Amino acid sequence: MSIVGNSPATSIAAGSEREEGTMTAERFELGLNSFGEVATEGGRVLSDAETVRLLVEEARLAESVGLDVFSVGEHYRKGHNDSATPVLLAAIATATERIRLGTSVTVLSTNDPVRLYHEFATLDAVSNGRAQMVLGRASATESFPLFGYDLADYERLFEEKLDLFVRLQREESVTWSGTVRAPLVAQQLHPRMRPGGIPTWIGVGGSPNSVIRAARYGLPLMLAIIGGRPQRFAGHVDLYFRALEQFGHSAQPVGQHSLGLVADSDEEAVETWWRYWQPVVAQLAEERGFYKPDCRRYEAEIDHGALFVGSPETVAQKIATMARDLRLNRFDLKYDIMHLPREARARSIELLGSEVAPRVRELLAKEPTHV
């Protein structure tokens, strides 16, 4: 089987097998993803500043109910307040003690790897080793014109900057040259990250080339699944593990990022999420040509698609199914959506940590997942 990638070693035998282990329920992680979307309270839309402060409160709540990771994205559009992610995560670091702090996605293509290294090395120091990140090429492209980048360079920007960022994390002194920034000669950065760098995942929305790229660098894989049957990514996971073996890397974690809401009953969750999800998807349908939201599609996404909406038992059963089918080590719920009331956000966080997480681990303990 020939696999197209961005390195000379791109041919992986379809029949190759790796040595499999078993993912224990104790190792399975559950986290939260936020895009900094504005919330409401009593029908009033919170200000941007109030929403930023709310995220710090929600991260503290997530820690108190035992969740593993709190992550913030990077967007540059009205209603989203995650444009200065390292600053926000540093604020959260001072308000928490245990929960790991990461990014839902960092748009590496329009960031400078040296600046990112400084920011996240500092975050890791402030948080006492809790920093991590997910790097992506960007599905929302507002950052390209905002920072003066050409979309025609989409692939080259990400490839070169990823190469540099990984080297900065793994090497004490870096000499590097490319086409997207000034060269470096025996450059040492401070503060230093921990040896080997912080956990750095590659976010993948469906491109096999991105899967190969993650494996080539030996980096964990985060599947961003926002629509359709998640099981269609099973082939990507198989490809990833074969590629890791081909490139001589040990097995790495696989995670899934999806949207949803946990409420006390299925009926409450379904009704509440529809009220706020429908206008968001309707706008995206106009902007990007997505399907227009209707009740039939909505119900299908909840039943067997990428929406994790329901009571704790419903959501736990679905997460456990995805963990088995996709050999996941981690699941992150993107819990905020435009104008969702802060009370619903808080209840969703509480239920995810106190009821969903232990139930998922119980289900996985009964039927371990092979990874």
Order of alpha helices (4+ residues) and beta strands (2+ residues): beta-beta-beta-beta-alpha-beta-alpha-beta-beta-alpha-beta-alpha-alpha-beta-beta-beta-alpha-beta-alpha-beta-alpha-alpha-beta-alpha-beta-alpha-alpha-beta
